[in-house]
């Protein structure tokens, strides 16, 4: 009989069709929920070697789990005698199988067949049994998703129960596609909520939409397009700080400004260069740390779209509601408090500074401006005017703008934002 010690180790069998995409989705969920990474940050490594279609499927499965996490976990807990740990692989795999069967239209037999291999020698019978029990019960997900408890509490405390309820509605389905138009070139048909903008409801890939090849537009949420609009058209010098991926740079260049776009991320600036090439617009691009970089002389306008917790973009990036904790918000607020006065010193007398964050946290918006104005008497709020905004949105009494999840809901909603226009005394 051969000596067992001399046997070659058994190699794992290759995954069956469909399993690699689910395995990548598992890696994405692990990166977000256990390691606190953004889903986009983890995407390349998690999907290495996958075809584009499988990469897209992995992302779709993981994102849908994150949209519905609380509701999926409620179903799992209802069918287990002993509660599975939050980070148990069996729970992760059940989330993946259930969201496919209940939300993505995958036949139950295919959902469980492609998920079970992910258990990797673990409690396969448990996973199969829980899934089968729930399917036989005919369970469904609620019409609107349940937010993570901590995110719901922050929203309700800061903005009220109605806004928290609106956020639960907003996260339930992926948002429509917003396009900012460069000119009168070809563009897809859609809803026009502001001049130079179109909201498209289409399942077609972005490169196949009318006008893409001609560079007639770029993808940009309507809320994200407003800060550059507040600077308006011009022929002077403007700094677009924290510029990547570049929608605001394109807006400013299209409006006639001489734009210098600054961002610390070389990889994100690569996307900006690609969009400049596609649209035929131009800007000077600088990869630099704003806490160390210095422009040559004062400029006419500065747009600071500051780094933030990004809790306002949860419709497109549901991971933020699961990984952003008070510590992250505090760290971002500290960075903003350093960047804002630094950016302000680069504005010429009489010039404009627009500060914006895609955050729903007052610490990253209203509190920043209250502190800045208390310490810098050379700046004052240049009130945002009602006619600069879409119908249904108004600036508040202070003259700044807070966009919340309950705004323009019947038109598809908006990302959450804070923005203010400041003018330096002449």
N, C-alpha and C positions, 0 to 999 in steps of 0.2 A: 504493500500500500504506500503511495507516495507520502512523503513527509509534509504535513500541513504547513510547516514553517517555510517550505520552499515554494509554496503556491504564490502565484502572482496576485496582488491585490485586485479585487473586483472593481472595475470601473463603473461608475453610475451610468445607467442607460440614458440615452439622449431623450429630451423631453418630447412628448407627443405634440402634434400640431395644436396650436392654440395655447399651450402651457407657457412658453417663454414670455408672452405678453403679460400673462397673469403673474408670473414670477417677477417681472419688472415692476408691475403695479404693487406687489408686496414690498419690493425694495423701496419704492417711492413712499409708501405709507410708513414704513419703518423710519425713513429719513425724516419725515415731517413729525410724526407722533412721538418717536423715541429720541430723536437727535435734534429736533427743533430747527431743521433746515427748511428753506423755502422749496416748494415742489419744483420750480424751474431751476433752482440751484442744483438739485439732485438728479435732474432729468437725464443729462448726458451720460453720467456714470451708470445710472440704473438701467438704461436702455442700450448699453453698448452691444453692438452686433445685431440689433434688431432692424428689420426692414422698416421704412417709414410708416407703413400702415400699422404694424405691430407697436411701434413707438407711440403712434397716436392713440391706439387702443389702450395701451398701458396708462397713458396720461389720463384718458377719459375715465377709465375705471377708478383710478386713484382719486381723481377730482370729485367724482360722483360719490365715492365713499365719504370723502371729507364734507361734502354738502349734507349728507344724510347720516353722519356718524352717530349722533345721539339716538336717532330713531332705529337704526340698525342694531345698536347695542341693546336697546330696549327689547327688540324682538329676540335677540340671542339670549338675554337674561330670562325671558319668559319661558324658555324651553330647556333651561339647564337647571339641574338640581343644585349643584354647587357653582357659584358664580365664577366664571373664568376671569383670570387676572387681566387687567387692561392691556398689558403688553404680551399676553399669551399668543403664540402663533396660531393656535386654534381659533381665537377670536378674530385675528386679522384675516385668516382664510375664510371664515364664515362671512365676514363683512364683504369680501370680494365676491363670493358666490351669491350672496343675497342681493347685493346691489345690481348684479347683472340680471338676475331673474326678476326682480321687482321693479327695476327702474330703467334698465337698458334694453329690455326686450329679448334677452338671451333665453332660449328654452331651458327649463330647469335642469334637464339631464345634461346639457352641455355646460351649464354653469358649474355644476358640482364635479363633473368629469374633469374639467380643466383646472379646478381649484384643489381637488384632493391631493394631487402630486406635490403641492406646496407644503403639505404637512411634514414631509420628509421623515417618515418613521415615527411620527408623533401619533396623537389620538385620532387616527383616521375614522374609526368607528364612531367616535363622539361627534366629529364634524359631520359625517354622513347622516348620523341619526338626528342631530339638531336640525340640519337643513331639511331632511325628509319630513320631520314633524311639522315644521313651519309651512312647508309646501302643502301638506295634507290639510292643514288648518285653513288654507287659503288666505294667509295674512297679506296685508297691503301696507304700504307706507302712507303716512298722513298726507293730505293735500299740500300742506306747507311744512317745510323742514323745521326741526327744533334746533335752535342755536345752542352752542356750548354754554354751559351755565355761567362761566366767568364772562364771556362776551355779552351774553344777554344782560347780566347784571350791570356791566359798565354802560351799555347803551341805555338801559332803563334809568339808571341813576343820572347820567349826563343829559339825556334828551327826552326821557319819558317812555312810558309803556307803549304808546302808539308807534313810536319810532322803532323800538325793539321788535314789535310785531311786524312792522313793514320790512325790517331787515330779514326776518324769517321768510317772508314771502319772496324777497329779492334774491335770496341765496338758493331758492328751490330750483330755479331754472337758469341755465347760462344766459347771459344778457345778449341783446342784439348787437350787431356790428356797426360801429360808428366810423365814418370817414370824414376827414377834413379835406376840402377841395383846394387844389393849388390855383385853379383858374377856371375858365369856362369849358375846359376839355371834357371828354366823355366820362360819364360816371354812372354807376348803377342807379336805377330808380329806387326811391325810398322816401321816408318822411324827412322834411326839412324843418328842423326845430330852431335853427339859426342860419342866417345867410352864410354860405360857404361851408355848409355841413349837410351830410345826408346820413340817415339812419337806415340800415339795410337789414332786412330779415331774409337771410339766404343761407342755405346749407352748402353752397358752392365754396371750394377752396379759394382763398383770397386772390391768388395769382390768376384765377380764371374769371374774375369779375371785370366788367367793362371798365376800361380806363387804367387798369393796373400797368399794362405794358407801356402805356404812354406817359406814366408818371403823373397822372392827373389828380391823384389823391394819395393819402396815407391813412392807415388805421390809427384812430385816436378817439378815446371816449369823449363825449361832448363836454363833460365836466372838466376833463384835462385840457381841453382846448381853450377854456375861458381865460386862464391867466395871461397867455400871450395876447389874447384879444384886448385885455385891459391896458396893454402898452400901446396898442393901436398901430397904424401905419407910420412910417418915418423913413428918413434918409440918413440918420446919424448912426452912432456906434451903440451897440447893445451887447451886454454879456448875458448869455444863457448858462446859468450855473447849475451844476448837477444835471447836465443836459440830456444824457442818454436815457432812453433809446432814440430821442431826437424829434419827437413830434412838434415840440415848441420851437426848436431851432428851425424846422421847415416852415412853420407859420411865420416866424419873424423874418426869415429870408424872403419868403413870398410877399411879405408886406413892405419890402423895400429896405430893410435894415441891413447894415454892415454887422454881421453876427460873428461873435467869438463864442464858441460852444466849449464849455469846460466840464470834464467829468474825470473821476479818478479811475474808472474802469476802462481799460483798453478794449476788452472783449465787447462791452456794450457800445462803445464808440464805433466799433466795426459795423454794427447795424445802422448807425447814423450815417456813416460813409456810404453804405449801400443805398440808403434812401435818398441821399443827396444825389448820387449818380443816377438813380432811377427817375427822379423828378426834375433833374437839370438845375437844381438850386445850388447855391454855394454858401459856404461858411468856413471860417477858420476853426479848426478843431485842435483842442489842447487836452492832453491827458495829464492831469495834475491834481494834487491834493489842495483843496481850496484853503486849508489852514496854513499852507506854505506858499502858495502861488500868489503872484502879484501882477496885475495888468499894467500896461504902459499908459499911465495917465487916467484921468477920470473919463467916464462915459455918460451918454445921454440917458441910458436906461439900463436897469439890471433886473433880470428875472431869476429869482432864487426859488426853484422847486426843490425844497430842502429834503434831504434824507429823512425818512420818518418810519413809523411802525407799519404804514400802508394798510391800516385796518379799513380804510375806505374803499379798497378795491377787492373786497371779499367776494363780490359777484363773480369775478373772473379768476380770483385766486382764493378759493375757500380755505386754503391752508392757513391764512393769516389769523383766522379766528381760533385756530387750535394751538398755534405756536407762539403768538404774541402774549407776553405776560407783563405785569407792571414793571418789572426790571427793564424790559426792552423799551417800553414807553419812556421810562425815566432816562435811559441812556440816549435815546433819540432826542428828547427834549434838551438834554445837556449839550448835544452836538449842535442843535438848531440855535441855542442861545449863544454859541460861539460863532456860528457862521453868519447870523443875521447882522450883527454890528460890523463884521468884517466886510460883508458885501455892501453895506450902506456907505462905507467910506469911499467906495469907488464911484459913487453917483455924483455927477457935477451939480453945483448949485442950480436949482430949478428943475433938476432931473427927477426921474421916476424910479421907484423900487417896488416891484411886485413880489410879495412873499406868498408862497403856496405850499400846502402839504396835502397828500392824499390820505389823510388820517381823520378818524372820527373822534380823536381824543382832544379835549380842550387844552391839555398841557402842551400840545404841539401846534396849537392855533391861537385861540383867543388869549391864553396866558402869555404866549411869547410876545404878542404885540403889545399887550398891556405893560409888560416889563420893559420892552424896547422903548416905547414912547415915554415912559417915566424916566428913562436914562438918557434919551436923545431928544432934546427940545428943538433941534434943527429939522426934525421931520414931523409931518402931520399927515393924517389920513386924507387921501384924495378920494372922496366917496364914490363907490361904484354906482353907476346910474342904472335905473330899471331897464332902460332901452338897450343896454349892453348885454342883457341876459335873455334866455329863452322865456317865453310866456309861462307863467306858473312859478317862477323863481324870482325872489326879490332880495336885495341887500337888507341887512338889519339896520337898526337905528344908528349904530356906530359907523355905518358906511362900509363895513366889510361883508363878506359872503360866507355863509356856512351851508354847504349842501349835505342833506341828510337822506337816508334811504327811503323816506316817505315822499320824496319829491318826484314828480313826473312819472308816477307809477303806471298810469294807464298808457303811457308812451314807451314803456320799457325801462324806466328808471335811469339813474345816474350813479356814477361812482361817488363816494363820499369825499368831500374836499373842504378845506378852509383856504380862503385867499383874501388878500387885502392889497390895496394900492396906496403907497406912501409917496409923498412928494417932499423933496428937500427944499428948504427955504432958499430963495434966490439972493 
